[in-house]
Amino acid sequence: MTDLITGAVAAGIVGALGIAGDRAARRRKRAFRDHYGSYEGFRHQVDEDKVRSVRSARGDVAAVKAVRDDHPLASLVIANRYVREL
């Protein structure tokens, strides 16, 4: 009986976290679109020289982090894409 209750509670928590995560992702995408308009709009606002400098000195991961630090509305996927396309 206890296992059944524990399982139901765990399933409820996982479901609630999934819904909250989806909502947060949609909000983040909407905020990105509202602020930058598109990926191209985002690219024009990033300091390319700074990102290239960080990338050459400390690597790709640090460059992605630098993009996200300067542009918090950019997702990890967007920041990674930007660094890979440099």
PyMOL Python script that loads the backbone (N, CA, C, O; Angstrom):
from pymol import cmd

cmd.read_pdbstr("""\
ATOM      1  N   MET A   1       0.820  -1.191   0.000  1.00  0.00           N
ATOM      2  CA  MET A   1       0.000   0.000   0.000  1.00  0.00           C
ATOM      3  C   MET A   1       0.868   1.260   0.000  1.00  0.00           C
ATOM      4  O   MET A   1       0.593   2.215  -0.726  1.00  0.00           O
ATOM      5  N   THR A   2       1.908   1.248   0.816  1.00  0.00           N
ATOM      6  CA  THR A   2       2.805   2.400   0.894  1.00  0.00           C
ATOM      7  C   THR A   2       3.512   2.619  -0.438  1.00  0.00           C
ATOM      8  O   THR A   2       3.694   3.761  -0.861  1.00  0.00           O
ATOM      9  N   ASP A   3       3.915   1.528  -1.110  1.00  0.00           N
ATOM     10  CA  ASP A   3       4.576   1.645  -2.404  1.00  0.00           C
ATOM     11  C   ASP A   3       3.654   2.279  -3.441  1.00  0.00           C
ATOM     12  O   ASP A   3       4.105   3.058  -4.282  1.00  0.00           O
ATOM     13  N   LEU A   4       2.384   1.953  -3.385  1.00  0.00           N
ATOM     14  CA  LEU A   4       1.411   2.509  -4.325  1.00  0.00           C
ATOM     15  C   LEU A   4       1.269   4.015  -4.117  1.00  0.00           C
ATOM     16  O   LEU A   4       1.239   4.782  -5.079  1.00  0.00           O
ATOM     17  N   ILE A   5       1.183   4.425  -2.868  1.00  0.00           N
ATOM     18  CA  ILE A   5       1.058   5.852  -2.552  1.00  0.00           C
ATOM     19  C   ILE A   5       2.332   6.597  -2.945  1.00  0.00           C
ATOM     20  O   ILE A   5       2.273   7.680  -3.527  1.00  0.00           O
ATOM     21  N   THR A   6       3.484   6.007  -2.621  1.00  0.00           N
ATOM     22  CA  THR A   6       4.762   6.627  -2.973  1.00  0.00           C
ATOM     23  C   THR A   6       4.894   6.763  -4.479  1.00  0.00           C
ATOM     24  O   THR A   6       5.349   7.794  -4.975  1.00  0.00           O
ATOM     25  N   GLY A   7       4.503   5.737  -5.201  1.00  0.00           N
ATOM     26  CA  GLY A   7       4.565   5.781  -6.662  1.00  0.00           C
ATOM     27  C   GLY A   7       3.657   6.856  -7.235  1.00  0.00           C
ATOM     28  O   GLY A   7       4.038   7.564  -8.167  1.00  0.00           O
ATOM     29  N   ALA A   8       2.461   6.981  -6.682  1.00  0.00           N
ATOM     30  CA  ALA A   8       1.515   7.992  -7.157  1.00  0.00           C
ATOM     31  C   ALA A   8       2.038   9.398  -6.880  1.00  0.00           C
ATOM     32  O   ALA A   8       1.924  10.285  -7.727  1.00  0.00           O
ATOM     33  N   VAL A   9       2.607   9.600  -5.704  1.00  0.00           N
ATOM     34  CA  VAL A   9       3.166  10.904  -5.358  1.00  0.00           C
ATOM     35  C   VAL A   9       4.340  11.235  -6.282  1.00  0.00           C
ATOM     36  O   VAL A   9       4.451  12.358  -6.775  1.00  0.00           O
ATOM     37  N   ALA A  10       5.209  10.259  -6.511  1.00  0.00           N
ATOM     38  CA  ALA A  10       6.357  10.475  -7.392  1.00  0.00           C
ATOM     39  C   ALA A  10       5.899  10.814  -8.811  1.00  0.00           C
ATOM     40  O   ALA A  10       6.450  11.717  -9.440  1.00  0.00           O
ATOM     41  N   ALA A  11       4.905  10.103  -9.312  1.00  0.00           N
ATOM     42  CA  ALA A  11       4.378  10.367 -10.648  1.00  0.00           C
ATOM     43  C   ALA A  11       3.770  11.766 -10.722  1.00  0.00           C
ATOM     44  O   ALA A  11       3.929  12.460 -11.726  1.00  0.00           O
ATOM     45  N   GLY A  12       3.088  12.175  -9.681  1.00  0.00           N
ATOM     46  CA  GLY A  12       2.507  13.520  -9.640  1.00  0.00           C
ATOM     47  C   GLY A  12       3.570  14.594  -9.658  1.00  0.00           C
ATOM     48  O   GLY A  12       3.428  15.605 -10.345  1.00  0.00           O
ATOM     49  N   ILE A  13       4.629  14.381  -8.908  1.00  0.00           N
ATOM     50  CA  ILE A  13       5.718  15.364  -8.854  1.00  0.00           C
ATOM     51  C   ILE A  13       6.409  15.461 -10.207  1.00  0.00           C
ATOM     52  O   ILE A  13       6.670  16.559 -10.698  1.00  0.00           O
ATOM     53  N   VAL A  14       6.706  14.311 -10.809  1.00  0.00           N
ATOM     54  CA  VAL A  14       7.364  14.309 -12.117  1.00  0.00           C
ATOM     55  C   VAL A  14       6.487  15.004 -13.157  1.00  0.00           C
ATOM     56  O   VAL A  14       6.982  15.782 -13.972  1.00  0.00           O
ATOM     57  N   GLY A  15       5.188  14.722 -13.124  1.00  0.00           N
ATOM     58  CA  GLY A  15       4.273  15.378 -14.061  1.00  0.00           C
ATOM     59  C   GLY A  15       4.224  16.877 -13.867  1.00  0.00           C
ATOM     60  O   GLY A  15       4.229  17.632 -14.839  1.00  0.00           O
ATOM     61  N   ALA A  16       4.178  17.314 -12.626  1.00  0.00           N
ATOM     62  CA  ALA A  16       4.137  18.754 -12.336  1.00  0.00           C
ATOM     63  C   ALA A  16       5.434  19.435 -12.777  1.00  0.00           C
ATOM     64  O   ALA A  16       5.395  20.537 -13.326  1.00  0.00           O
ATOM     65  N   LEU A  17       6.566  18.800 -12.546  1.00  0.00           N
ATOM     66  CA  LEU A  17       7.842  19.371 -12.970  1.00  0.00           C
ATOM     67  C   LEU A  17       7.933  19.444 -14.490  1.00  0.00           C
ATOM     68  O   LEU A  17       8.476  20.402 -15.040  1.00  0.00           O
ATOM     69  N   GLY A  18       7.403  18.438 -15.161  1.00  0.00           N
ATOM     70  CA  GLY A  18       7.396  18.442 -16.624  1.00  0.00           C
ATOM     71  C   GLY A  18       6.576  19.587 -17.174  1.00  0.00           C
ATOM     72  O   GLY A  18       6.998  20.264 -18.112  1.00  0.00           O
ATOM     73  N   ILE A  19       5.413  19.807 -16.599  1.00  0.00           N
ATOM     74  CA  ILE A  19       4.539  20.904 -17.046  1.00  0.00           C
ATOM     75  C   ILE A  19       5.204  22.249 -16.773  1.00  0.00           C
ATOM     76  O   ILE A  19       5.187  23.140 -17.623  1.00  0.00           O
ATOM     77  N   ALA A  20       5.786  22.392 -15.593  1.00  0.00           N
ATOM     78  CA  ALA A  20       6.456  23.652 -15.241  1.00  0.00           C
ATOM     79  C   ALA A  20       7.647  23.893 -16.168  1.00  0.00           C
ATOM     80  O   ALA A  20       7.896  25.027 -16.577  1.00  0.00           O
ATOM     81  N   GLY A  21       8.376  22.837 -16.498  1.00  0.00           N
ATOM     82  CA  GLY A  21       9.515  22.967 -17.405  1.00  0.00           C
ATOM     83  C   GLY A  21       9.092  23.389 -18.798  1.00  0.00           C
ATOM     84  O   GLY A  21       9.749  24.218 -19.428  1.00  0.00           O
ATOM     85  N   ASP A  22       7.989  22.817 -19.285  1.00  0.00           N
ATOM     86  CA  ASP A  22       7.470  23.189 -20.604  1.00  0.00           C
ATOM     87  C   ASP A  22       7.037  24.647 -20.634  1.00  0.00           C
ATOM     88  O   ASP A  22       7.302  25.364 -21.599  1.00  0.00           O
ATOM     89  N   ARG A  23       6.380  25.070 -19.588  1.00  0.00           N
ATOM     90  CA  ARG A  23       5.938  26.480 -19.515  1.00  0.00           C
ATOM     91  C   ARG A  23       7.133  27.422 -19.491  1.00  0.00           C
ATOM     92  O   ARG A  23       7.134  28.456 -20.159  1.00  0.00           O
ATOM     93  N   ALA A  24       8.143  27.058 -18.721  1.00  0.00           N
ATOM     94  CA  ALA A  24       9.335  27.906 -18.630  1.00  0.00           C
ATOM     95  C   ALA A  24      10.037  27.980 -19.981  1.00  0.00           C
ATOM     96  O   ALA A  24      10.504  29.049 -20.375  1.00  0.00           O
ATOM     97  N   ALA A  25      10.116  26.867 -20.690  1.00  0.00           N
ATOM     98  CA  ALA A  25      10.756  26.857 -22.005  1.00  0.00           C
ATOM     99  C   ALA A  25       9.977  27.722 -22.995  1.00  0.00           C
ATOM    100  O   ALA A  25      10.573  28.462 -23.779  1.00  0.00           O
ATOM    101  N   ARG A  26       8.659  27.631 -22.960  1.00  0.00           N
ATOM    102  CA  ARG A  26       7.842  28.458 -23.853  1.00  0.00           C
ATOM    103  C   ARG A  26       8.017  29.947 -23.535  1.00  0.00           C
ATOM    104  O   ARG A  26       8.116  30.772 -24.443  1.00  0.00           O
ATOM    105  N   ARG A  27       8.054  30.283 -22.248  1.00  0.00           N
ATOM    106  CA  ARG A  27       8.251  31.678 -21.839  1.00  0.00           C
ATOM    107  C   ARG A  27       9.621  32.186 -22.305  1.00  0.00           C
ATOM    108  O   ARG A  27       9.745  33.308 -22.794  1.00  0.00           O
ATOM    109  N   ARG A  28      10.640  31.345 -22.145  1.00  0.00           N
ATOM    110  CA  ARG A  28      11.995  31.724 -22.542  1.00  0.00           C
ATOM    111  C   ARG A  28      12.062  31.945 -24.061  1.00  0.00           C
ATOM    112  O   ARG A  28      12.669  32.912 -24.520  1.00  0.00           O
ATOM    113  N   LYS A  29      11.442  31.053 -24.835  1.00  0.00           N
ATOM    114  CA  LYS A  29      11.433  31.212 -26.290  1.00  0.00           C
ATOM    115  C   LYS A  29      10.692  32.476 -26.704  1.00  0.00           C
ATOM    116  O   LYS A  29      11.125  33.190 -27.609  1.00  0.00           O
ATOM    117  N   ARG A  30       9.582  32.747 -26.043  1.00  0.00           N
ATOM    118  CA  ARG A  30       8.808  33.946 -26.351  1.00  0.00           C
ATOM    119  C   ARG A  30       9.613  35.197 -26.017  1.00  0.00           C
ATOM    120  O   ARG A  30       9.614  36.157 -26.788  1.00  0.00           O
ATOM    121  N   ALA A  31      10.293  35.196 -24.885  1.00  0.00           N
ATOM    122  CA  ALA A  31      11.099  36.347 -24.490  1.00  0.00           C
ATOM    123  C   ALA A  31      12.250  36.565 -25.476  1.00  0.00           C
ATOM    124  O   ALA A  31      12.568  37.703 -25.823  1.00  0.00           O
ATOM    125  N   PHE A  32      12.873  35.466 -25.927  1.00  0.00           N
ATOM    126  CA  PHE A  32      13.940  35.565 -26.919  1.00  0.00           C
ATOM    127  C   PHE A  32      13.408  36.186 -28.205  1.00  0.00           C
ATOM    128  O   PHE A  32      14.017  37.105 -28.752  1.00  0.00           O
ATOM    129  N   ARG A  33      12.279  35.688 -28.684  1.00  0.00           N
ATOM    130  CA  ARG A  33      11.674  36.181 -29.924  1.00  0.00           C
ATOM    131  C   ARG A  33      11.277  37.656 -29.781  1.00  0.00           C
ATOM    132  O   ARG A  33      11.486  38.444 -30.703  1.00  0.00           O
ATOM    133  N   ASP A  34      10.706  38.029 -28.632  1.00  0.00           N
ATOM    134  CA  ASP A  34      10.302  39.417 -28.416  1.00  0.00           C
ATOM    135  C   ASP A  34      11.498  40.364 -28.376  1.00  0.00           C
ATOM    136  O   ASP A  34      11.415  41.498 -28.848  1.00  0.00           O
ATOM    137  N   HIS A  35      12.604  39.898 -27.813  1.00  0.00           N
ATOM    138  CA  HIS A  35      13.779  40.754 -27.650  1.00  0.00           C
ATOM    139  C   HIS A  35      14.632  40.823 -28.916  1.00  0.00           C
ATOM    140  O   HIS A  35      15.054  41.906 -29.321  1.00  0.00           O
ATOM    141  N   TYR A  36      14.885  39.681 -29.537  1.00  0.00           N
ATOM    142  CA  TYR A  36      15.796  39.627 -30.686  1.00  0.00           C
ATOM    143  C   TYR A  36      15.073  39.510 -32.035  1.00  0.00           C
ATOM    144  O   TYR A  36      15.638  39.871 -33.068  1.00  0.00           O
ATOM    145  N   GLY A  37      13.867  39.025 -32.035  1.00  0.00           N
ATOM    146  CA  GLY A  37      13.122  38.844 -33.272  1.00  0.00           C
ATOM    147  C   GLY A  37      13.400  37.519 -33.940  1.00  0.00           C
ATOM    148  O   GLY A  37      12.471  36.789 -34.288  1.00  0.00           O
ATOM    149  N   SER A  38      14.662  37.200 -34.123  1.00  0.00           N
ATOM    150  CA  SER A  38      15.057  35.955 -34.777  1.00  0.00           C
ATOM    151  C   SER A  38      16.493  35.634 -34.380  1.00  0.00           C
ATOM    152  O   SER A  38      17.143  36.394 -33.663  1.00  0.00           O
ATOM    153  N   TYR A  39      16.960  34.511 -34.856  1.00  0.00           N
ATOM    154  CA  TYR A  39      18.360  34.149 -34.603  1.00  0.00           C
ATOM    155  C   TYR A  39      19.288  35.179 -35.239  1.00  0.00           C
ATOM    156  O   TYR A  39      20.309  35.539 -34.653  1.00  0.00           O
ATOM    157  N   GLU A  40      18.941  35.652 -36.429  1.00  0.00           N
ATOM    158  CA  GLU A  40      19.761  36.660 -37.099  1.00  0.00           C
ATOM    159  C   GLU A  40      19.829  37.952 -36.288  1.00  0.00           C
ATOM    160  O   GLU A  40      20.886  38.576 -36.195  1.00  0.00           O
ATOM    161  N   GLY A  41      18.706  38.347 -35.707  1.00  0.00           N
ATOM    162  CA  GLY A  41      18.697  39.520 -34.845  1.00  0.00           C
ATOM    163  C   GLY A  41      19.593  39.339 -33.630  1.00  0.00           C
ATOM    164  O   GLY A  41      20.273  40.268 -33.193  1.00  0.00           O
ATOM    165  N   PHE A  42      19.580  38.135 -33.100  1.00  0.00           N
ATOM    166  CA  PHE A  42      20.447  37.805 -31.971  1.00  0.00           C
ATOM    167  C   PHE A  42      21.910  37.897 -32.390  1.00  0.00           C
ATOM    168  O   PHE A  42      22.723  38.504 -31.692  1.00  0.00           O
ATOM    169  N   ARG A  43      22.243  37.295 -33.528  1.00  0.00           N
ATOM    170  CA  ARG A  43      23.626  37.295 -34.004  1.00  0.00           C
ATOM    171  C   ARG A  43      24.182  38.700 -34.147  1.00  0.00           C
ATOM    172  O   ARG A  43      25.355  38.937 -33.859  1.00  0.00           O
ATOM    173  N   HIS A  44      23.351  39.632 -34.588  1.00  0.00           N
ATOM    174  CA  HIS A  44      23.819  41.008 -34.793  1.00  0.00           C
ATOM    175  C   HIS A  44      24.085  41.734 -33.479  1.00  0.00           C
ATOM    176  O   HIS A  44      24.791  42.743 -33.469  1.00  0.00           O
ATOM    177  N   GLN A  45      23.540  41.246 -32.381  1.00  0.00           N
ATOM    178  CA  GLN A  45      23.730  41.914 -31.093  1.00  0.00           C
ATOM    179  C   GLN A  45      24.870  41.333 -30.267  1.00  0.00           C
ATOM    180  O   GLN A  45      25.289  41.933 -29.277  1.00  0.00           O
ATOM    181  N   VAL A  46      25.372  40.173 -30.666  1.00  0.00           N
ATOM    182  CA  VAL A  46      26.455  39.538 -29.920  1.00  0.00           C
ATOM    183  C   VAL A  46      27.786  40.162 -30.334  1.00  0.00           C
ATOM    184  O   VAL A  46      28.017  40.432 -31.513  1.00  0.00           O
ATOM    185  N   ASP A  47      28.652  40.385 -29.354  1.00  0.00           N
ATOM    186  CA  ASP A  47      29.990  40.920 -29.615  1.00  0.00           C
ATOM    187  C   ASP A  47      30.873  39.770 -30.117  1.00  0.00           C
ATOM    188  O   ASP A  47      31.451  39.015 -29.335  1.00  0.00           O
ATOM    189  N   GLU A  48      30.954  39.664 -31.432  1.00  0.00           N
ATOM    190  CA  GLU A  48      31.661  38.537 -32.055  1.00  0.00           C
ATOM    191  C   GLU A  48      33.135  38.500 -31.673  1.00  0.00           C
ATOM    192  O   GLU A  48      33.677  37.425 -31.413  1.00  0.00           O
ATOM    193  N   ASP A  49      33.787  39.650 -31.635  1.00  0.00           N
ATOM    194  CA  ASP A  49      35.211  39.691 -31.286  1.00  0.00           C
ATOM    195  C   ASP A  49      35.455  39.178 -29.872  1.00  0.00           C
ATOM    196  O   ASP A  49      36.417  38.451 -29.625  1.00  0.00           O
ATOM    197  N   LYS A  50      34.587  39.556 -28.955  1.00  0.00           N
ATOM    198  CA  LYS A  50      34.728  39.091 -27.572  1.00  0.00           C
ATOM    199  C   LYS A  50      34.574  37.570 -27.492  1.00  0.00           C
ATOM    200  O   LYS A  50      35.355  36.895 -26.822  1.00  0.00           O
ATOM    201  N   VAL A  51      33.563  37.040 -28.178  1.00  0.00           N
ATOM    202  CA  VAL A  51      33.322  35.597 -28.134  1.00  0.00           C
ATOM    203  C   VAL A  51      34.482  34.847 -28.782  1.00  0.00           C
ATOM    204  O   VAL A  51      34.914  33.816 -28.267  1.00  0.00           O
ATOM    205  N   ARG A  52      34.990  35.355 -29.906  1.00  0.00           N
ATOM    206  CA  ARG A  52      36.152  34.720 -30.552  1.00  0.00           C
ATOM    207  C   ARG A  52      37.368  34.731 -29.627  1.00  0.00           C
ATOM    208  O   ARG A  52      38.110  33.752 -29.554  1.00  0.00           O
ATOM    209  N   SER A  53      37.565  35.833 -28.930  1.00  0.00           N
ATOM    210  CA  SER A  53      38.692  35.951 -28.006  1.00  0.00           C
ATOM    211  C   SER A  53      38.571  34.929 -26.870  1.00  0.00           C
ATOM    212  O   SER A  53      39.535  34.237 -26.543  1.00  0.00           O
ATOM    213  N   VAL A  54      37.390  34.843 -26.281  1.00  0.00           N
ATOM    214  CA  VAL A  54      37.169  33.872 -25.199  1.00  0.00           C
ATOM    215  C   VAL A  54      37.354  32.456 -25.726  1.00  0.00           C
ATOM    216  O   VAL A  54      37.967  31.615 -25.069  1.00  0.00           O
ATOM    217  N   ARG A  55      36.826  32.201 -26.903  1.00  0.00           N
ATOM    218  CA  ARG A  55      36.930  30.859 -27.495  1.00  0.00           C
ATOM    219  C   ARG A  55      38.384  30.464 -27.721  1.00  0.00           C
ATOM    220  O   ARG A  55      38.772  29.335 -27.420  1.00  0.00           O
ATOM    221  N   SER A  56      39.189  31.377 -28.245  1.00  0.00           N
ATOM    222  CA  SER A  56      40.589  31.023 -28.515  1.00  0.00           C
ATOM    223  C   SER A  56      41.396  30.891 -27.228  1.00  0.00           C
ATOM    224  O   SER A  56      42.325  30.085 -27.159  1.00  0.00           O
ATOM    225  N   ALA A  57      41.053  31.668 -26.217  1.00  0.00           N
ATOM    226  CA  ALA A  57      41.811  31.630 -24.958  1.00  0.00           C
ATOM    227  C   ALA A  57      41.386  30.489 -24.039  1.00  0.00           C
ATOM    228  O   ALA A  57      42.225  29.843 -23.410  1.00  0.00           O
ATOM    229  N   ARG A  58      40.051  30.242 -23.965  1.00  0.00           N
ATOM    230  CA  ARG A  58      39.579  29.280 -22.957  1.00  0.00           C
ATOM    231  C   ARG A  58      38.729  28.151 -23.508  1.00  0.00           C
ATOM    232  O   ARG A  58      38.361  27.246 -22.759  1.00  0.00           O
ATOM    233  N   GLY A  59      38.404  28.175 -24.796  1.00  0.00           N
ATOM    234  CA  GLY A  59      37.676  27.067 -25.394  1.00  0.00           C
ATOM    235  C   GLY A  59      36.202  27.352 -25.644  1.00  0.00           C
ATOM    236  O   GLY A  59      35.670  28.401 -25.281  1.00  0.00           O
ATOM    237  N   ASP A  60      35.560  26.364 -26.286  1.00  0.00           N
ATOM    238  CA  ASP A  60      34.164  26.504 -26.701  1.00  0.00           C
ATOM    239  C   ASP A  60      33.198  26.660 -25.527  1.00  0.00           C
ATOM    240  O   ASP A  60      32.279  27.477 -25.577  1.00  0.00           O
ATOM    241  N   VAL A  61      33.410  25.879 -24.480  1.00  0.00           N
ATOM    242  CA  VAL A  61      32.480  25.922 -23.347  1.00  0.00           C
ATOM    243  C   VAL A  61      32.486  27.306 -22.703  1.00  0.00           C
ATOM    244  O   VAL A  61      31.433  27.847 -22.367  1.00  0.00           O
ATOM    245  N   ALA A  62      33.661  27.864 -22.535  1.00  0.00           N
ATOM    246  CA  ALA A  62      33.761  29.210 -21.959  1.00  0.00           C
ATOM    247  C   ALA A  62      33.132  30.250 -22.887  1.00  0.00           C
ATOM    248  O   ALA A  62      32.534  31.219 -22.421  1.00  0.00           O
ATOM    249  N   ALA A  63      33.267  30.048 -24.198  1.00  0.00           N
ATOM    250  CA  ALA A  63      32.660  30.982 -25.153  1.00  0.00           C
ATOM    251  C   ALA A  63      31.140  30.913 -25.078  1.00  0.00           C
ATOM    252  O   ALA A  63      30.471  31.946 -25.110  1.00  0.00           O
ATOM    253  N   VAL A  64      30.594  29.711 -24.981  1.00  0.00           N
ATOM    254  CA  VAL A  64      29.141  29.560 -24.838  1.00  0.00           C
ATOM    255  C   VAL A  64      28.678  30.237 -23.557  1.00  0.00           C
ATOM    256  O   VAL A  64      27.660  30.928 -23.547  1.00  0.00           O
ATOM    257  N   LYS A  65      29.427  30.036 -22.478  1.00  0.00           N
ATOM    258  CA  LYS A  65      29.069  30.677 -21.207  1.00  0.00           C
ATOM    259  C   LYS A  65      29.122  32.195 -21.324  1.00  0.00           C
ATOM    260  O   LYS A  65      28.273  32.889 -20.766  1.00  0.00           O
ATOM    261  N   ALA A  66      30.104  32.710 -22.036  1.00  0.00           N
ATOM    262  CA  ALA A  66      30.216  34.159 -22.213  1.00  0.00           C
ATOM    263  C   ALA A  66      29.011  34.702 -22.983  1.00  0.00           C
ATOM    264  O   ALA A  66      28.487  35.766 -22.654  1.00  0.00           O
ATOM    265  N   VAL A  67      28.576  33.966 -24.010  1.00  0.00           N
ATOM    266  CA  VAL A  67      27.388  34.389 -24.767  1.00  0.00           C
ATOM    267  C   VAL A  67      26.176  34.417 -23.847  1.00  0.00           C
ATOM    268  O   VAL A  67      25.405  35.376 -23.856  1.00  0.00           O
ATOM    269  N   ARG A  68      26.012  33.369 -23.059  1.00  0.00           N
ATOM    270  CA  ARG A  68      24.842  33.291 -22.178  1.00  0.00           C
ATOM    271  C   ARG A  68      24.910  34.319 -21.056  1.00  0.00           C
ATOM    272  O   ARG A  68      23.876  34.828 -20.623  1.00  0.00           O
ATOM    273  N   ASP A  69      26.103  34.629 -20.583  1.00  0.00           N
ATOM    274  CA  ASP A  69      26.239  35.661 -19.545  1.00  0.00           C
ATOM    275  C   ASP A  69      25.821  37.028 -20.087  1.00  0.00           C
ATOM    276  O   ASP A  69      25.150  37.796 -19.398  1.00  0.00           O
ATOM    277  N   ASP A  70      26.219  37.324 -21.317  1.00  0.00           N
ATOM    278  CA  ASP A  70      25.884  38.618 -21.918  1.00  0.00           C
ATOM    279  C   ASP A  70      24.459  38.671 -22.450  1.00  0.00           C
ATOM    280  O   ASP A  70      23.875  39.749 -22.556  1.00  0.00           O
ATOM    281  N   HIS A  71      23.892  37.501 -22.788  1.00  0.00           N
ATOM    282  CA  HIS A  71      22.554  37.423 -23.386  1.00  0.00           C
ATOM    283  C   HIS A  71      21.752  36.322 -22.683  1.00  0.00           C
ATOM    284  O   HIS A  71      21.594  35.226 -23.221  1.00  0.00           O
ATOM    285  N   PRO A  72      21.253  36.614 -21.494  1.00  0.00           N
ATOM    286  CA  PRO A  72      20.575  35.578 -20.689  1.00  0.00           C
ATOM    287  C   PRO A  72      19.301  35.027 -21.327  1.00  0.00           C
ATOM    288  O   PRO A  72      18.831  33.969 -20.910  1.00  0.00           O
ATOM    289  N   LEU A  73      18.732  35.697 -22.308  1.00  0.00           N
ATOM    290  CA  LEU A  73      17.542  35.168 -22.969  1.00  0.00           C
ATOM    291  C   LEU A  73      17.893  34.081 -23.981  1.00  0.00           C
ATOM    292  O   LEU A  73      17.012  33.350 -24.435  1.00  0.00           O
ATOM    293  N   ALA A  74      19.158  33.971 -24.332  1.00  0.00           N
ATOM    294  CA  ALA A  74      19.591  32.943 -25.278  1.00  0.00           C
ATOM    295  C   ALA A  74      19.678  31.598 -24.568  1.00  0.00           C
ATOM    296  O   ALA A  74      20.282  31.482 -23.502  1.00  0.00           O
ATOM    297  N   SER A  75      19.073  30.596 -25.166  1.00  0.00           N
ATOM    298  CA  SER A  75      19.140  29.258 -24.592  1.00  0.00           C
ATOM    299  C   SER A  75      20.529  28.673 -24.808  1.00  0.00           C
ATOM    300  O   SER A  75      21.327  29.215 -25.573  1.00  0.00           O
ATOM    301  N   LEU A  76      20.807  27.594 -24.146  1.00  0.00           N
ATOM    302  CA  LEU A  76      22.077  26.894 -24.330  1.00  0.00           C
ATOM    303  C   LEU A  76      22.223  26.457 -25.784  1.00  0.00           C
ATOM    304  O   LEU A  76      23.312  26.540 -26.353  1.00  0.00           O
ATOM    305  N   VAL A  77      21.139  25.995 -26.381  1.00  0.00           N
ATOM    306  CA  VAL A  77      21.168  25.551 -27.775  1.00  0.00           C
ATOM    307  C   VAL A  77      21.545  26.712 -28.696  1.00  0.00           C
ATOM    308  O   VAL A  77      22.390  26.553 -29.578  1.00  0.00           O
ATOM    309  N   ILE A  78      20.932  27.864 -28.501  1.00  0.00           N
ATOM    310  CA  ILE A  78      21.205  29.041 -29.334  1.00  0.00           C
ATOM    311  C   ILE A  78      22.646  29.506 -29.142  1.00  0.00           C
ATOM    312  O   ILE A  78      23.342  29.785 -30.118  1.00  0.00           O
ATOM    313  N   ALA A  79      23.094  29.592 -27.897  1.00  0.00           N
ATOM    314  CA  ALA A  79      24.463  30.044 -27.620  1.00  0.00           C
ATOM    315  C   ALA A  79      25.477  29.074 -28.220  1.00  0.00           C
ATOM    316  O   ALA A  79      26.482  29.499 -28.788  1.00  0.00           O
ATOM    317  N   ASN A  80      25.221  27.786 -28.097  1.00  0.00           N
ATOM    318  CA  ASN A  80      26.123  26.781 -28.654  1.00  0.00           C
ATOM    319  C   ASN A  80      26.159  26.878 -30.179  1.00  0.00           C
ATOM    320  O   ASN A  80      27.227  26.793 -30.785  1.00  0.00           O
ATOM    321  N   ARG A  81      25.004  27.053 -30.789  1.00  0.00           N
ATOM    322  CA  ARG A  81      24.936  27.209 -32.247  1.00  0.00           C
ATOM    323  C   ARG A  81      25.760  28.414 -32.690  1.00  0.00           C
ATOM    324  O   ARG A  81      26.496  28.339 -33.673  1.00  0.00           O
ATOM    325  N   TYR A  82      25.636  29.521 -31.966  1.00  0.00           N
ATOM    326  CA  TYR A  82      26.367  30.726 -32.318  1.00  0.00           C
ATOM    327  C   TYR A  82      27.876  30.470 -32.284  1.00  0.00           C
ATOM    328  O   TYR A  82      28.592  30.846 -33.212  1.00  0.00           O
ATOM    329  N   VAL A  83      28.350  29.839 -31.228  1.00  0.00           N
ATOM    330  CA  VAL A  83      29.790  29.581 -31.081  1.00  0.00           C
ATOM    331  C   VAL A  83      30.263  28.619 -32.161  1.00  0.00           C
ATOM    332  O   VAL A  83      31.338  28.821 -32.727  1.00  0.00           O
ATOM    333  N   ARG A  84      29.494  27.579 -32.461  1.00  0.00           N
ATOM    334  CA  ARG A  84      29.890  26.632 -33.504  1.00  0.00           C
ATOM    335  C   ARG A  84      29.966  27.292 -34.878  1.00  0.00           C
ATOM    336  O   ARG A  84      30.809  26.921 -35.694  1.00  0.00           O
ATOM    337  N   GLU A  85      29.096  28.266 -35.141  1.00  0.00           N
ATOM    338  CA  GLU A  85      29.062  28.910 -36.452  1.00  0.00           C
ATOM    339  C   GLU A  85      30.107  30.011 -36.641  1.00  0.00           C
ATOM    340  O   GLU A  85      30.233  30.562 -37.734  1.00  0.00           O
ATOM    341  N   LEU A  86      30.850  30.332 -35.591  1.00  0.00           N
ATOM    342  CA  LEU A  86      31.894  31.355 -35.732  1.00  0.00           C
ATOM    343  C   LEU A  86      33.023  30.855 -36.618  1.00  0.00           C
ATOM    344  O   LEU A  86      33.991  31.579 -36.851  1.00  0.00           O
TER     345      LEU A  86
END
""", "prot")
cmd.dss("prot")
cmd.show_as("cartoon", "prot")
cmd.util.cbc("prot")
cmd.orient("prot")
